[in-house]
Structure formats: structure tokens, C-alpha cells
Amino acid sequence: MQNKLTRRHFLGTAIAGTAGLRLQAQSISFPSGQSAATEKPALLGGKPIRTMQFPSWPKINDRDDKNWTQVLRQGLWCRLDGTYAKRFEEAWAQTLGAKYCLATASGTTALLTSLHALGIGPGDEVLVPPYTFIATVNVVLLVHALPVFVDTDPETFQMDAGKIEAAITQRTKCILPVHLGGSPADMDRILAIAEKHKLPVLEDACQAHLAEWRHRKVSTLGELGCFSFQASKNLNCGEGGAILSNNEELIGVCESFHNNGRGVAGYDFPYVRNGSNHRITEFQAALLLSQLSRLEEQSRTREENAEYLTKQLREIPGIRPARMYAGCTRNAYHLYMFRYDKAHFAGLPRSRFFAALQAEGIPCSGGYAPLNKEPFLKNTLQSRAFRSIYSAQEIAAYEARNHCPANDKLCEEAVWFFQTMLLGSKTDMDQIAEAVRKIQKQAALLARA
């Protein structure tokens, strides 16, 4: 499996990763007195720990079909004509305890719309984590601002709030933390720094549906918060997004911008600002309304399974589950993340560990590569648009600041399991842990083969 496997690609891998294995109703049993850990690794021809697929995604029921078909037959497919988008916005705002919600075409457009509402543009700097999906950085570049990377806290996989102030300059105009994998960033420290320096906080909650910081839903803590409803997400409609806020003025600007700059009252003319078409469709909203009815139950299942799995993995030397900050009162577990230390696995390379897990019937991913080192960033900075805004000296000085050594190391150690794996049973969690123990017992053999 490729180390740079994206979470979207991983969705398909997680669903189909064991499709080539023989399916059976029960897990493999071993002779009396013999544990799986003493068996030959599946990668070397032994019996895999697991031969059943993990739960598929998305989950579909009759209500999904009913809502979608109703939109189809009514013929009111655009949100300007129908009612589903507005109904979803009201339901999602109520669920999160926010005053306002604006549904958008995607999580990316939600972030982009929010940056425009905050007035971020050429010459500005936005503080971002280097360990996140590329959209977090792309939206900053799309408004011709500079994404300044704040190094990662390897224990939590989140932006290291202790390194934020050192990254602030006179050009800094926004802090954009990501609640990665569904686990909230260190919002107490981030909000305190933001208040001290008079900076808005835009929460990227695209992976954090129902996650909480001190019993408040993420996306409601900063000036604006954004969600994605892309196909891999815990709440999804294929593509879609939303902006949450308690600020009436800001959400009003978002509503206008996402509708090509039209006035907000009844979507009437005239145009009042620049904008784009970032509207959600009635089809997407109808699916979200029905999917939302199962989100709480699914979230509880993920939490219970993650807690159960963590207790087992913590007992395995060299496996370090991501730590949550003390203020996290709910983790959404879009991803289950941990670090792998090959020193406790006879020096077995992480890529070989992935292959061994996959062979045992456990899909996994290496997660993100360092965004601050990706070629797209340098290419963008050298584009005609950026060279017309920033001098060569300014670009060189910017590049010299973007070193994230802690994140570099994390990207060499990270391992992900996808959220669908946490929708299974306790037996599924047992099999994941048993597969890791088996690989550790046979690590020397795997390393030599």
C-alpha cells in the first residue's frame, strides 16, 4: 500500500481491501493452546486473522430513497426553489448549537467562502497545520494569501498551539486550526492566542462531525466553522459542505458570496459584492437530512469501539494511539490514528508493517505527507499571479520559515484506520489488535523475508 494514500482513496481501500480474501461467517480459529500471534504471518503464506470485510459505506435505508426521490419528482432541484437545503441548515445548526448554518457545495467551498467573508486576500498570512488534507491549504492560496505552517504536536496529530505565537507576524490575519480525524485541536490555547492578537479563528471541522471541546460542538468556537459532507465523511451526501457561525454579519456575507454576490434577502438582485456559485443542491440536502437521523447512533458506536481498541493497542510496545487534549469531551473518530515505532518491531519498515496488516485482513493507511514540502506549493508561489503580488525576497523569506521537523517525523510513523472499521463489532476490534500483536511477534521473520 502506498504511504501517500489519501483518505478518499483509503475509503475504497477500506471497503474493498479484503475483497480478494475468502469470505466466511466466522473469524479463523486456531488449534487449542495456539494463539494467532504464534502463527505464520499471512504475508508469508499463513492464515490471515480476518477474512471478512469491514462495514461498507455509506449506509443507505428507505428514508434516503424517499427523500431523494421526492426531490426528483418535485422537479425543484436547485436550493433557490426547494426547501430541503433550508431544512437541513436549520437541523444542523440546532444539532451543533449554532445560530446560523449555510450549506455549500463542498467543504472546500465552505472554507473558501469563509476566507472571503473574513476579508483574507493578497499579502495576508493564514496559520495552518502541515498535517491535513490539501484543501485547507488550497483555499488560502486561492485567495492569494500565504499559508504559514505551524508544526504538529506528534502526540495528538494536531497543530501545536505552543508554536503559534512564534509564527505570527504583522501580516497574519487568521488562525485556521483543523480538528483532524475528528479530534479537536487545542482550542483553549488557540482561542486565547487569537484574542490576544485580535485574530479571527476559522475552524476546519471537515472531519469532526459532532466532536466537542468542553461540551461545545466544534465549529461553534471560532468566528466561523466549516464541515465537509464528501463521500468518505461521517455525515455525507457525496459532496457537500456547511459553514456554522454565531455572527449574523459574517454568515450574511458568506450567504451572499456563495450565491454569486447577490443580496441575501430572498436571493434578489442587485449584486452587492464579488462571489461565486457555491450552493448545495436539493438532492444533497435531502440525503443529508436522512443521513443525519443516524449520525448520533453511528458516532456512539465509533466512540465505544475506539475506546475498546485503544485499551488493547496501548498495551503493545511501539504502538502509540493519538492522544486527545484534556478539553476534548467528544472525538468524532473520522480516523483512528496511531504512531508506529519500528524499533519495537525488529526494525520492520512501516511499509512492510502496512503490507503485513493488509495481508491479515486489516486495511490501513500511512496518512498525509508533509504539505509544506509538496511540489504544488512551490509551483504556486512561482506562478505569475503570486510573483505579481510577492517579491522574490518575500517568497524566499516565506519558504525559509516553513520548516516543520516534528511533522516530518510524524509522517514517517503515522498509521490510520478508517471510520467504517469502527462501525463493526468488538470482535472486529479484537481482530485488529490481534493482527498487530501477531505482526510484532513475527516482525523479525517479516523483516528478513
C-alpha positions in Angstrom: 0.0 0.0 0.0 1.3 3.4 -0.9 2.4 5.6 2.0 0.7 8.7 0.4 -2.7 7.0 0.2 -5.3 9.7 0.6 -8.2 9.3 3.0 -10.6 9.4 0.0 -8.7 6.7 -1.8 -8.5 4.9 1.5 -12.3 4.8 1.7 -12.4 2.5 -1.3 -9.4 0.5 0.0 -11.0 0.0 3.4 -14.2 -1.2 1.9 -12.7 -3.4 -0.7 -9.3 -4.2 0.9 -10.3 -7.7 1.9 -12.5 -8.4 -1.1 -9.8 -10.7 -2.6 -9.8 -12.9 0.5 -12.1 -15.8 1.0 -15.2 -14.7 3.0 -16.6 -16.8 5.8 -19.2 -16.3 8.5 -16.7 -16.5 11.4 -13.2 -15.5 12.1 -10.4 -18.0 11.8 -10.0 -20.4 14.8 -6.6 -21.8 15.9 -5.8 -25.1 17.5 -6.2 -25.4 21.2 -3.4 -23.7 23.1 -2.2 -21.8 20.0 -2.7 -18.1 19.5 -2.8 -16.2 16.3 0.4 -14.5 17.3 2.3 -17.8 17.0 1.0 -18.4 13.5 3.0 -17.8 10.3 2.2 -14.2 9.0 -0.4 -14.1 6.3 2.0 -12.1 4.2 4.3 -15.1 4.1 1.6 -17.6 3.4 0.0 -18.1 6.8 -3.7 -17.9 7.7 -5.0 -14.3 8.0 -6.5 -13.1 11.2 -9.6 -11.8 9.4 -11.3 -12.8 6.2 -14.5 -10.7 6.4 -14.9 -7.2 5.1 -15.4 -4.3 7.4 -18.7 -2.4 7.2 -19.4 -0.7 3.9 -20.1 3.0 3.4 -22.3 4.8 3.0 -25.2 3.3 4.9 -28.5 3.6 3.0 -32.1 3.0 4.1 -35.6 3.6 2.8 -35.6 7.2 4.1 -32.7 8.1 1.9 -34.5 6.8 -1.1 -37.8 8.5 -0.2 -36.2 11.9 0.3 -34.1 11.8 -2.9 -37.0 10.6 -5.0 -39.2 13.3 -3.6 -36.7 15.9 -4.8 -36.5 14.2 -8.2 -40.2 14.1 -8.7 -41.0 17.6 -7.5 -38.5 19.0 -10.0 -37.2 21.6 -7.5 -33.6 20.6 -7.8 -32.0 24.0 -7.0 -31.9 25.3 -3.5 -33.3 28.6 -4.7 -36.6 26.8 -5.4 -36.8 23.9 -2.9 -36.9 23.5 0.8 -34.5 20.7 1.7 -31.4 22.9 1.9 -33.1 25.3 4.3 -34.4 22.4 6.4 -31.0 20.8 6.6 -29.4 24.1 7.6 -31.9 24.6 10.4 -31.4 21.0 11.6 -27.6 21.1 11.5 -27.4 24.4 13.3 -29.7 23.1 16.0 -27.7 19.9 16.3 -24.5 21.8 16.9 -25.9 24.6 19.0 -25.1 27.3 16.4 -27.3 30.3 15.5 -26.6 30.0 11.8 -25.8 27.4 9.2 -25.1 27.9 5.5 -24.9 24.7 3.3 -22.4 24.8 0.5 -21.3 22.6 -2.4 -18.3 21.1 -0.6 -16.1 21.5 2.5 -13.6 23.3 0.2 -16.1 25.9 -0.9 -17.2 26.3 2.7 -13.6 27.2 3.7 -13.1 29.4 0.6 -16.3 31.3 1.2 -15.4 31.8 4.9 -12.0 33.3 4.0 -13.7 35.7 1.6 -16.1 36.7 4.4 -13.2 37.3 6.7 -11.6 39.6 4.1 -8.5 37.5 3.7 -6.6 38.3 0.5 -3.3 39.1 -1.2 -0.4 40.0 1.2 -2.1 38.2 4.2 -0.9 35.2 6.1 -3.1 32.4 7.5 -1.7 30.0 10.1 -2.4 26.3 9.1 -1.2 22.9 10.1 1.1 20.9 7.8 -0.8 17.7 8.6 -4.2 18.0 6.9 -6.0 17.5 3.7 -4.8 19.7 0.9 -8.0 21.7 0.8 -7.0 23.5 4.0 -4.0 25.0 2.2 -5.5 25.3 -1.3 -8.2 27.7 -0.1 -5.6 30.0 1.3 -3.7 30.0 -2.0 -6.9 30.6 -3.9 -7.4 34.0 -2.2 -3.7 34.7 -2.9 -2.7 34.7 0.7 0.2 32.7 2.2 -0.4 29.6 4.3 2.1 29.6 7.1 2.6 26.2 8.6 2.6 25.7 12.4 4.4 22.5 13.3 2.5 19.4 14.5 2.1 18.0 18.0 3.0 14.4 17.2 1.2 13.0 20.2 -2.2 14.4 19.1 -1.6 14.8 15.3 -2.9 18.4 15.7 -1.5 21.9 15.2 0.9 22.6 18.1 -0.7 25.5 19.8 2.6 26.2 21.7 4.2 27.2 18.4 1.5 29.5 17.1 2.7 32.8 18.6 6.2 32.4 17.1 4.6 32.2 13.6 2.5 35.4 14.0 3.7 38.4 12.0 2.1 41.8 11.1 0.7 40.0 8.0 -1.1 37.3 10.0 -4.8 37.7 9.5 -6.4 34.4 10.6 -5.7 31.1 12.5 -7.1 28.1 10.7 -6.9 25.0 13.0 -8.0 21.6 11.8 -9.9 19.2 14.1 -8.0 16.3 12.4 -9.6 12.9 12.3 -12.4 14.1 14.4 -10.3 15.0 17.5 -10.5 18.7 18.4 -7.4 20.9 18.3 -6.2 22.6 21.5 -8.9 25.3 21.4 -8.3 26.8 24.8 -4.8 27.9 23.8 -5.7 28.8 20.2 -8.6 31.0 21.2 -6.6 32.7 23.9 -3.8 33.5 21.4 -6.3 34.7 18.8 -7.9 37.0 21.4 -4.5 38.4 22.4 -3.5 39.2 18.9 -7.0 40.2 17.6 -7.2 37.4 15.0 -10.3 35.5 13.8 -10.3 31.7 14.2 -11.7 29.7 11.3 -12.3 26.1 12.4 -11.8 23.4 9.8 -14.2 20.8 11.2 -14.5 18.9 7.9 -13.6 15.6 9.7 -15.2 16.4 13.0 -19.0 15.9 12.9 -20.4 16.0 16.5 -16.9 16.4 18.0 -16.8 18.5 21.2 -14.5 20.8 23.1 -15.6 21.2 26.7 -19.1 20.0 25.7 -19.4 22.6 22.9 -19.6 21.3 19.4 -16.6 22.2 17.3 -17.3 24.8 14.5 -19.1 27.0 17.1 -16.0 28.1 19.0 -14.3 30.5 16.4 -15.8 33.1 14.2 -16.7 30.5 11.6 -16.5 26.7 11.3 -16.7 24.5 8.3 -17.8 20.9 7.6 -17.4 18.6 4.6 -20.0 16.1 3.6 -17.9 14.4 1.0 -18.4 10.6 0.4 -15.9 9.5 3.0 -17.2 11.7 5.8 -19.2 10.5 8.9 -22.1 12.6 7.6 -22.1 12.6 3.8 -24.0 13.2 0.6 -21.3 12.5 -1.9 -20.2 16.1 -2.0 -21.3 19.0 0.2 -20.3 21.3 3.0 -21.5 23.8 5.6 -20.5 27.0 7.4 -21.5 27.5 11.0 -21.4 30.8 12.9 -23.0 32.8 15.7 -22.1 36.0 13.9 -25.1 37.3 11.8 -23.0 39.7 9.8 -20.4 37.1 8.8 -22.9 34.5 7.8 -24.7 37.1 5.8 -21.5 37.8 3.8 -21.0 34.1 3.3 -24.5 33.6 2.0 -24.1 36.5 -0.4 -20.7 35.3 -1.6 -21.7 31.7 -2.1 -24.6 32.9 -4.3 -22.5 35.0 -6.8 -22.6 38.1 -4.6 -26.3 38.6 -4.7 -28.2 40.2 -1.9 -29.4 37.8 0.8 -33.0 38.8 1.1 -34.9 36.4 -1.0 -31.8 35.9 -3.2 -32.8 39.0 -5.0 -30.7 41.3 -7.2 -28.7 43.5 -7.2 -25.2 42.1 -6.8 -23.6 43.6 -3.8 -20.1 42.0 -3.8 -17.8 39.6 -5.7 -18.8 36.0 -5.3 -19.1 32.5 -6.8 -21.7 29.7 -7.1 -21.0 27.5 -4.1 -24.6 26.5 -3.5 -25.6 23.0 -2.3 -28.3 21.2 -4.3 -31.6 19.9 -3.0 -30.5 16.3 -3.8 -27.5 16.7 -1.5 -29.5 18.3 1.3 -32.2 15.7 1.1 -29.6 12.9 1.6 -28.1 14.9 4.5 -31.4 15.2 6.3 -31.9 11.4 6.2 -28.3 10.6 7.0 -28.4 13.0 9.9 -31.0 10.9 11.6 -28.4 8.1 12.1 -25.3 10.2 12.9 -25.6 10.1 16.7 -26.0 6.4 16.9 -23.2 5.8 14.5 -21.0 8.2 16.4 -21.6 6.4 19.7 -20.6 3.1 18.1 -17.3 4.6 16.8 -16.5 6.1 20.2 -17.2 2.8 22.0 -15.1 0.8 19.6 -12.3 3.3 19.6 -12.1 3.3 23.3 -12.1 -0.5 23.4 -9.4 -0.7 20.7 -7.2 1.9 22.3 -7.1 -0.1 25.6 -5.6 -3.0 23.7 -3.3 -1.1 21.4 -1.8 0.8 24.3 -0.6 -2.5 25.7 1.5 -3.2 22.6 5.0 -1.7 22.8 5.7 0.6 19.8 2.0 1.4 19.1 1.0 4.9 20.4 -2.6 5.9 19.8 -3.2 9.6 19.2 -3.7 11.4 22.5 -6.6 13.7 22.9 -6.3 17.1 24.7 -7.9 17.4 28.1 -10.6 19.7 26.7 -11.8 17.1 24.2 -15.1 15.9 25.5 -16.0 14.0 22.3 -13.9 12.6 19.5 -15.8 12.1 16.2 -13.3 9.4 15.0 -13.4 10.0 11.3 -9.9 8.5 11.6 -8.4 6.2 14.2 -4.7 7.4 14.2 -1.6 6.0 15.9 2.1 6.1 15.6 4.2 3.1 14.7 7.7 2.7 16.2 9.6 0.1 14.2 12.2 -0.2 17.0 9.7 -2.4 18.8 9.0 -4.4 15.7 12.6 -5.7 15.0 13.2 -2.7 12.7 10.3 -3.7 10.4 9.8 -0.8 8.0 6.4 0.9 8.2 5.6 0.0 4.6 6.2 -3.7 5.5 4.0 -3.3 8.5 1.2 -1.9 6.3 1.6 -4.9 3.9 1.5 -7.3 6.8 -1.6 -5.8 8.3 -3.3 -5.8 4.9 -2.5 -9.4 4.4 -4.1 -10.2 7.8 -7.3 -8.6 6.5 -6.8 -5.2 8.2 -6.9 -2.2 5.8 -4.7 0.7 6.8 -3.1 3.9 5.5 0.0 5.9 6.2 -1.9 9.2 6.1 -0.7 12.5 4.9 2.7 13.6 3.5 4.2 16.9 4.7 2.1 19.6 2.8 4.8 22.2 3.4 7.2 20.1 1.2 4.8 19.2 -1.6 5.8 20.5 -5.1 2.4 22.1 -5.7 3.3 24.8 -3.1 6.5 25.9 -4.7 4.8 25.8 -8.2 2.0 28.0 -6.9 4.4 30.5 -5.4 6.3 30.7 -8.7 3.1 31.3 -10.7 2.5 34.6 -12.5 -0.2 35.6 -10.0 1.9 35.1 -6.9 5.0 36.7 -8.5 3.0 39.8 -9.3 1.9 40.0 -5.6 5.1 38.9 -3.7 8.7 39.8 -4.5 11.3 37.1 -4.9 12.7 38.2 -1.5 9.3 37.8 0.2 8.8 34.4 -1.3 12.3 33.2 -0.2 11.7 34.5 3.3 8.4 32.8 3.4 9.8 29.4 2.3 12.6 29.7 4.9 10.0 29.9 7.7 8.1 26.8 6.7 10.1 24.0 8.4 8.1 21.5 10.5 10.5 18.8 11.8 8.0 17.3 14.2 5.5 16.9 11.4 8.2 15.3 9.2 8.8 12.6 11.8 5.0 12.1 12.3 4.6 11.5 8.6 7.1 8.7 8.8 5.3 7.0 11.8 1.6 7.6 11.3 -0.9 4.8 10.7 -4.6 5.3 10.1 -7.7 3.1 10.3 -10.9 4.5 8.7 -14.1 5.3 10.4 -16.1 2.5 8.8 -13.8 0.0 10.6 -15.1 1.4 13.9 -18.7 0.7 12.9 -18.1 -3.0 13.4 -18.2 -5.2 16.5 -16.0 -5.6 19.5 -14.8 -8.8 17.8 -13.6 -6.7 14.9 -11.6 -4.6 17.3 -10.1 -7.7 18.9 -9.0 -8.9 15.4 -7.3 -5.6 14.7 -5.4 -5.8 17.9 -4.6 -9.5 17.4 -3.2 -8.8 14.0 -0.9 -6.1 15.3 0.3 -8.5 18.1 0.8 -11.2 15.5 3.0 -9.0 13.3 5.0 -7.9 16.3 5.7 -11.5 17.3 6.7 -12.3 13.8 8.4 -9.0 13.0 11.9 -10.4 12.7 10.7 -13.1 10.3 8.9 -10.4 8.2 11.9 -8.1 8.2 14.2 -10.9 6.9 11.7 -12.2 4.2 
